[in-house]
Amino acid sequence: MKGGREILRAGILCAATLLGTLGSGAIAQEEKTYIGPRLIQEKVKIPAGDGRYAIAATILRPEGDGPFGAVVLNHGVSASARERAKESSDLLLGAAAVFARRGYMVIMPLRRGFGATGGEMAEDPGSCANPDYVRAERKAADDVMAAYDYARSLPYVDGSRMILAGQSAGAMVALFTAGTRQPQGLTAVLGFAAGRGGDPVSSPGVPCAVEPVARVLDRLGKQVKVPVLFHYAENDQFFNPKTSKLWFERFTAGGAKAEYVLQPAFGTDGHYLFGSTLGVRYWLPTVERFLGQHGVQFARMDADEPDRRMLLAVDRLPNVKTDACRNLYRAFLEAPGPRAYAVSDDGRCGFAGGVEDARAAAVRQCGTVAKGNCMIYAVDDAVIWKESVAGQQ
């Protein structure tokens, strides 16, 4: 059953204009703040468990008939029932928009016990002293497969171009689904901060059940047949590098094709890098490279439009010589408007998105790290570097 449909000019989505809360009038009024290919958002209910229950899900997709690839993007697990009841696809909409702008329909299912799906939590592994993660992941995979099969049935989806992805426990169930269900059309698995059992309050970085999770990965490493990305940040307060590397090694020992990437520390807890606008500067270049190596299509839909080429040309940034500033420009391209990107004489940079004084904010940010003058390179959908230079003369 489909709910209301929204069409918007989508960049990364600003928290003040969440898709599901806007009526058509509001969208028309706010359309100027969105940048990039037009995206459609839909709320759906997916029958599951032989009709015994339904999964609430959000779809974000490019406008048009497709056929588009599809990403099944899976949320993590909060510790408390209250937090699980508040789970929402809104938390992953920004990341979903990055995939949608590259020609993918993204479906974000809420598994049993979470958000609008409600009901009892089906994937409770039990006590951390003796967890049953196989049972828990099997239950979660039932819900993921309901969304996967639903996506493949849609007329605008190319069922041979499917990706399973997720954050934290959502990444674990993506791996489990890939290995135990062998879903048709699957091309890759993207795992961001994959794991189970973390508690950043009582035991920062060290989960309570390292070995039980490792045993699950022993099994999955023999079953998953597509390339897998394990993506973590150095300061993940749920799973420290020692733990995540161990899990990766146990997975690959079974013969699986996988890559482990440890990004620099991000914010106060790198566990949440994937859902952050600024986190795009780290994970997007990694995903672009990873999927490219494995022949999986992942280019922006507007990359070939003549009037967009200069804006999207990261390699044409003036003065910039570092990957850090190139990747920050990628974050700029995915950010909501008003947005601006500034560069300095000595190759430093600054960025602001979703704020009214974006130009001034980008120059200020650039100025905190630069020794030379900072000037605006691009604003919203236009490169204005020549105008900036002329204004300095």
C-alpha positions in Angstrom: 0.0 0.0 0.0 1.6 3.3 -1.0 1.4 6.5 1.0 1.8 10.1 -0.2 4.5 10.9 -2.8 6.8 13.9 -2.7 8.9 15.3 -5.5 11.9 17.5 -4.6 15.0 19.0 -5.9 17.3 16.9 -3.8 20.8 17.4 -2.4 21.6 16.2 1.0 18.3 16.8 2.9 18.2 19.6 5.4 16.9 18.6 8.9 14.6 21.6 8.8 12.8 20.3 5.7 12.4 16.6 6.2 10.7 14.9 3.2 7.9 13.2 5.1 6.7 16.3 6.8 6.2 18.6 3.8 3.0 19.1 1.8 3.1 20.0 -1.9 2.8 23.7 -1.2 5.8 23.6 1.2 7.8 21.7 -1.4 7.2 24.3 -4.0 8.3 27.0 -1.6 11.4 25.2 -0.5 12.4 23.7 -3.8 15.2 26.3 -4.3 17.1 24.7 -1.3 17.5 21.4 -3.0 20.2 20.8 -5.6 20.7 17.9 -8.1 18.5 15.4 -9.9 14.9 15.4 -9.0 14.0 12.7 -6.5 10.8 11.1 -5.4 10.1 9.9 -1.9 7.3 7.4 -1.0 6.1 5.7 2.1 5.1 2.0 1.6 3.9 -1.0 3.6 5.3 -4.3 2.5 3.5 -7.6 3.3 5.8 -10.0 5.1 5.7 -13.3 7.0 3.0 -14.8 4.6 0.8 -11.8 5.3 1.1 -12.0 9.1 2.6 -8.5 9.4 3.8 -5.6 7.2 7.1 -3.8 7.0 7.0 0.0 6.9 9.6 1.4 4.5 10.6 4.6 2.8 11.7 4.7 -0.9 13.8 7.5 -2.3 14.4 7.3 -6.1 15.2 9.4 -9.1 12.3 10.8 -11.1 11.6 8.8 -14.2 10.9 5.3 -15.5 14.3 3.8 -14.9 15.3 1.1 -14.9 17.3 2.0 -11.8 19.5 -0.2 -9.6 18.3 -0.6 -6.0 19.9 -0.3 -2.6 18.3 -1.9 0.4 19.6 0.3 3.2 19.3 -1.0 6.7 19.2 0.8 10.1 21.0 -0.1 13.3 19.6 -1.2 16.6 19.1 1.1 19.6 19.5 -0.3 23.1 16.1 0.8 24.5 12.6 0.1 23.4 11.8 3.8 23.6 14.6 4.6 21.1 13.6 1.7 18.8 10.0 3.0 18.7 11.4 6.3 17.5 13.5 4.7 14.7 12.9 6.5 11.4 14.2 6.4 7.8 14.8 10.1 8.2 18.1 9.3 9.9 19.4 7.7 6.6 17.7 10.0 4.1 20.9 12.1 3.5 22.9 9.0 2.7 20.1 7.6 0.6 20.0 10.7 -1.5 23.7 10.2 -2.5 22.8 6.8 -3.9 19.6 8.1 -5.6 21.5 10.8 -7.4 23.6 8.1 -8.9 20.7 6.2 -10.4 19.5 4.0 -7.6 16.2 3.5 -6.0 16.9 3.2 -2.2 14.5 1.4 0.0 14.8 1.7 3.8 12.8 -0.9 5.7 12.0 -0.6 9.4 12.3 -4.1 10.8 9.9 -5.6 13.3 10.0 -3.7 16.6 11.2 -0.5 15.1 9.4 2.8 14.3 6.3 2.6 12.1 6.5 -1.1 11.7 6.1 -1.6 15.5 5.4 -4.9 17.2 7.8 -7.0 19.2 11.5 -6.8 18.4 12.1 -10.0 16.4 15.9 -9.8 16.3 16.7 -9.7 20.0 19.8 -11.9 20.5 19.3 -12.4 24.2 21.8 -11.8 26.9 25.2 -10.3 25.9 26.8 -13.0 28.0 25.3 -15.7 25.8 23.8 -14.1 22.6 22.2 -16.1 19.8 23.2 -13.9 16.9 22.3 -16.5 14.3 18.7 -16.6 15.4 18.6 -12.8 15.7 20.1 -12.2 12.2 17.8 -14.8 10.7 14.7 -12.9 11.9 16.1 -9.6 10.8 17.0 -11.1 7.4 13.3 -12.1 6.9 12.3 -8.5 7.0 15.2 -7.4 4.8 14.3 -10.0 2.2 10.7 -8.8 2.2 12.0 -5.3 1.2 14.5 -6.8 -1.3 11.9 -8.8 -3.1 9.5 -5.9 -3.1 12.1 -3.6 -4.7 12.9 -6.2 -7.4 9.2 -6.4 -8.3 8.9 -2.7 -9.0 8.6 -1.8 -12.8 11.3 0.9 -12.6 13.9 -1.3 -10.9 16.6 -3.4 -12.7 16.6 -6.5 -10.6 20.1 -7.4 -11.8 21.7 -4.3 -10.1 21.0 -4.8 -6.4 23.1 -3.7 -3.4 22.6 -4.5 0.3 23.9 -1.9 2.6 23.6 -0.9 6.2 24.9 0.9 9.3 26.0 -0.9 12.5 23.6 -3.8 13.1 22.0 -2.9 9.8 25.4 -3.7 8.1 25.5 -7.1 9.9 22.0 -8.1 8.7 23.0 -7.0 5.2 25.9 -9.4 5.3 23.8 -12.2 6.9 21.2 -11.8 4.2 23.7 -11.9 1.4 25.3 -15.0 2.8 22.3 -17.1 3.9 19.7 -16.0 1.4 21.9 -15.6 -1.7 19.5 -13.0 -3.1 19.1 -12.9 -6.9 20.7 -9.9 -8.6 23.0 -8.9 -5.8 26.2 -7.1 -6.9 27.8 -5.9 -3.6 27.4 -5.4 0.1 28.3 -2.1 1.8 28.8 -2.3 5.5 29.3 0.9 7.5 30.5 0.4 11.1 29.3 -3.3 10.9 28.9 -5.1 14.2 26.8 -6.1 17.2 27.0 -5.7 21.0 28.6 -2.3 21.3 28.0 -0.1 24.3 29.8 3.3 24.0 28.8 4.3 27.6 29.9 1.4 29.7 32.6 0.0 27.4 33.7 2.5 24.7 35.0 0.7 21.6 34.9 -2.8 23.1 31.7 -4.8 22.4 30.5 -7.4 24.8 30.3 -10.3 22.4 33.4 -10.1 20.1 33.7 -13.9 19.6 30.0 -14.7 19.0 30.0 -12.1 16.2 33.2 -13.5 14.8 31.7 -16.9 14.6 28.8 -15.6 12.6 31.3 -14.0 10.3 33.3 -17.2 10.0 30.2 -18.8 8.5 29.3 -15.8 6.3 32.8 -15.6 4.8 32.2 -19.0 3.2 28.8 -18.0 1.9 28.9 -14.4 0.6 29.7 -14.5 -3.2 29.7 -10.7 -3.9 32.4 -8.1 -3.0 31.9 -6.6 0.5 33.1 -3.3 1.9 33.8 -3.1 5.7 34.0 0.7 6.4 34.9 2.0 9.9 36.2 5.2 11.5 39.2 5.2 13.8 37.2 6.6 16.8 34.2 4.3 16.6 33.0 4.2 20.2 31.1 0.9 19.5 33.7 -1.2 17.7 37.4 -0.2 18.0 39.9 -0.9 15.2 41.2 -4.0 16.9 37.8 -5.5 17.0 36.7 -4.5 13.5 39.9 -5.8 12.0 39.5 -9.1 13.8 36.0 -9.4 12.4 37.1 -8.6 8.9 40.0 -11.2 9.1 37.5 -13.9 10.4 35.2 -13.1 7.5 37.9 -13.1 4.8 39.4 -16.3 6.2 36.5 -18.1 4.6 37.5 -17.0 1.1 35.1 -14.0 0.8 36.1 -11.0 -1.4 36.2 -8.0 0.9 38.0 -4.8 1.7 38.6 -3.2 5.0 38.8 0.6 5.2 39.6 2.6 8.4 38.9 6.3 8.0 40.3 9.0 10.2 38.6 9.9 13.4 35.3 11.6 12.8 33.6 13.9 15.4 33.2 12.5 18.9 32.1 9.1 17.7 33.0 7.8 14.3 30.3 5.2 14.5 27.9 7.8 13.1 30.1 8.9 10.1 27.8 7.4 7.5 24.7 9.4 8.5 26.5 12.7 8.7 26.6 15.3 5.9 30.3 15.9 6.5 30.9 12.2 6.7 30.3 12.0 3.0 33.8 13.4 2.4 35.1 10.1 3.7 32.7 7.4 2.7 31.6 8.6 -0.8 35.1 8.5 -2.4 35.7 5.1 -0.9 32.4 3.7 -2.2 33.0 5.2 -5.6 36.4 3.5 -5.8 35.2 0.2 -4.4 32.2 -0.1 -6.7 34.3 1.0 -9.7 36.9 -1.7 -9.0 34.1 -4.3 -9.2 32.3 -3.0 -12.2 29.3 -1.7 -10.4 27.8 1.4 -12.0 27.9 4.4 -9.6 28.1 7.8 -11.5 25.9 10.8 -10.8 23.0 11.0 -13.2 23.7 14.6 -14.1 27.5 14.1 -14.7 27.1 14.3 -18.5 24.9 17.4 -18.5 27.0 20.2 -20.2 25.9 22.9 -17.7 26.9 20.7 -14.7 30.4 19.5 -15.9 32.4 22.3 -14.4 30.5 22.2 -11.1 31.0 18.4 -10.8 34.7 18.5 -11.9 36.5 17.9 -8.6 39.9 17.8 -10.3 39.5 21.4 -11.6 39.5 23.0 -8.1 42.0 25.9 -8.2 45.0 25.8 -5.8 43.8 22.6 -4.1 46.4 19.9 -3.9 45.0 17.6 -1.1 42.5 14.8 -1.1 41.0 16.4 2.1 39.8 19.5 0.2 38.7 17.4 -2.8 36.7 15.2 -0.6 35.2 18.2 1.2 34.1 19.5 -2.2 32.2 16.2 -2.6 30.5 16.9 0.6 29.6 20.4 -0.7 28.1 18.8 -3.9 25.9 16.6 -1.7 24.8 19.3 0.8 21.5 21.3 0.8 21.4 24.9 -0.3 22.2 27.6 0.5 25.7 26.1 0.1 29.1 27.5 -0.7 32.7 26.3 -1.0 35.8 28.4 -0.6 39.5 27.9 -1.4 42.6 29.8 -0.3 45.8 31.0 -2.0 47.7 28.2 -0.2 45.3 25.4 -1.1 43.1 25.2 2.0 39.3 25.1 1.9 36.0 25.6 3.7 32.4 24.6 3.2 28.9 25.4 4.4 25.6 24.0 3.5 22.0 24.5 4.6 22.6 27.9 6.1 21.5 31.3 4.9 24.9 32.9 5.2 26.7 30.0 3.4 29.2 32.3 1.6 30.4 34.0 4.8 30.4 30.7 6.7 32.5 28.9 4.0 35.0 31.8 4.0 35.2 31.8 7.8 35.8 28.0 7.9 38.5 28.3 5.2 40.1 31.1 7.2 40.5 29.0 10.3 43.0 26.7 8.4 44.4 29.0 5.7 47.4 31.3 5.7 46.4 32.9 2.4 43.2 34.7 1.3 40.0 32.6 1.1 37.7 33.2 -1.9 34.4 31.6 -2.9 34.7 29.0 -5.6 31.1 27.8 -6.0 27.7 28.7 -4.6 24.7 26.4 -4.9 24.6 25.2 -8.5 27.2 27.5 -10.0 31.0 27.9 -10.1 31.7 31.6 -9.6 35.5 31.5 -9.2 36.2 34.0 -12.0 33.7 36.5 -10.4 35.5 36.0 -7.0 38.9 36.7 -8.5 37.6 39.7 -10.4 36.1 41.0 -7.1 39.5 40.9 -5.5 41.2 43.1 -8.2 
